[in-house]
Amino acid sequence: MPFRSGASARLLAGALVAAAVPTGAVLAQTAPASQAAPASQTPPASQAAPAAQPAAADPVVATVNGQPIHLSEVKAAATSMGAEAHGMSPADLYPQVLTQLIDGKALVIQAQKEGLEKDPAVQRQLQAAHERVLESAVLHKALAPQITEAAVKARYEKEIANKPGAEEVHARHILVPDEATAKKIIADLDKGADFQALSKQYSKDPGSAQDGGDLGWFKKGEMVPAFSDAAFALKDGQITQTPVHTQFGWHVIQVLGHRKAPPPTFQEAAPKLQQQMIQEGVQKVVKEALAQVKVEKYNLDGTTPRATDSAEPPPPAKQ
């Protein structure tokens, strides 16, 4: 559900990912076996066993040339995988993510050996990445405490719960490739022909023909405009007396019922509400940040804009 543009779209994934995707439980691991005490150091039975040492809060899970990779890095990398990580067991996910981090660390070491950090193009990219991280951090700091499950639920209760849903109709149709056939079907229906039988005989809609043309319940925006306009204008039991033309062909429509759809449940509405709240929050933070800085814009060639830059030349004089 797109709704963002510009810098906001780039930043949101990083800004709230830590709060939105709890990977800690998925990747909770015991300390690596290499940290366990060797058997030769086990105290004699006659001595009291020392108190167990608490596990490191953020243990080192690998090193590359002595450079550590911590569990927190594995969690962050798994979070960034998004849907790709869903459904994977910790036993499968942990080694895969750790291998990617080790590979990446080895490439960084190789780049440093080759002096690529001094390359001007690389420096520009590093600066850009540095700025993206800071942008993401300021948005996360501002929005994560506000866009909680409780906040989303409060908005649901205020704007959606216990309010009537959109109007729906229950309709069926017969789709044919030409207007003449549609008019013949309407004439046959007016004489008492069975709608379901005609649907099975004539309709070219593979999804509904064998069900008597039944489309079930739908909202106005769920069908193409010409079809929806015709269907929602009919009363219960009525059939269109003029074939309805869409890009799919010619339709004969019958409406079987009208109703108000029940409001969506919190689980159904929450993702869209959360995205709306994120969008509003980003716009507010950006507006506040812009109010504290001085912005000057220049032409694409670096020159100062002039009032005449966008002026159009006068029309040629008439001969």
PyMOL commands that set and color helices and strands:
alter all, ss='L'
color gray80, all
select helices_A, chain A and resi 6-20+24-27+33-35+39-41+71-85+90-113+116-118+120-143+149-159+179-190+195-202+209-211+220-222+225-233+266-290
alter helices_A, ss='H'
color red, helices_A
select strands_A, chain A and resi 60-64+67-70+167-176+214-219+244-246+249-260
alter strands_A, ss='S'
color yellow, strands_A
deselect
rebuild
show_as cartoon
